Amino acid sequence: MLPMKELQSVTGYIRGGCSPIGMKKQFPIFVEELSTLENTIVISAGKRGLQIVISPADLAKAVKVSFADLIQ
């Protein structure tokens, strides 16, 4: 995970506006693998306070996603 203080300088996004869809630069996208058990998940739409409801499968079709065990 990127430290918050580096977020805008590295990604060009402010906190709350980081979306895996339509990134200015392509960064690796990791999503908790348990999300694949859900019909839909909610992700940022690229603007603070705006979200998209999408299936994990459709997200994987739209962008390169790595599903991984992220819960420690």
N, C-alpha and C positions, 0 to 999 in steps of 0.2 A: 504494500500500500504506500502511496505517495504521502509524505508529510504534508499536512494542511498548508503550511507556510510556503510550500513550493508549488502548490496546485496551479495557481494562475500563471506563474512564470513558465511552467513546463507545458501545461495543457492549453492555456488561453481561456480557460473556464473559471468562473467563480464558484465557490462552494454552493452546492445545491443546483448547479446547472450542468453537471457532468453527465452526459448521456453516452451510452455505448453506440448509439445510432447517430451518424453524421458527424463524427469527430473530425476536427481540423487536422489532427495528426493521428495516424493509426497506432494505438497502444494495445497491448494484450488485454483481452477481456476475460476475466474469470468470474464465473457464476457458481454459487453453491449448488452442488450436484443434487441435493434434496429438492431443489426447485423443479426438477424434471418430473417430480411426482404430482405437481400442481397443474391444473388446467390453465391457469393464467398467473402471471406475476406482474408487479408494478415496477416500472423503471422510470428514470428521469427522461423527460422529453427535451432536455437541453436548455430549459429556462427555469429559473427558480420558481417553485410552486406548480409546475406543470409536469404531469406524469402521463405515461402511456401504459395501458393494460394490454398485455401481449402474452401469448403462450411461449414457454421456453423453446419449443421447437421452431416457432416462427422467428424468435429472436436469433436463433442459431442459423436460420436461413438468410436473415438480413445481414448479419455480421459474423465474423469469425469469433466464436465463443469457445472457451475451454471450461467444461463443467468439472469441478473439482471439490474435494472435501475441504471446505474452508473453515468449518466449525472446529475449534480446538477445545 
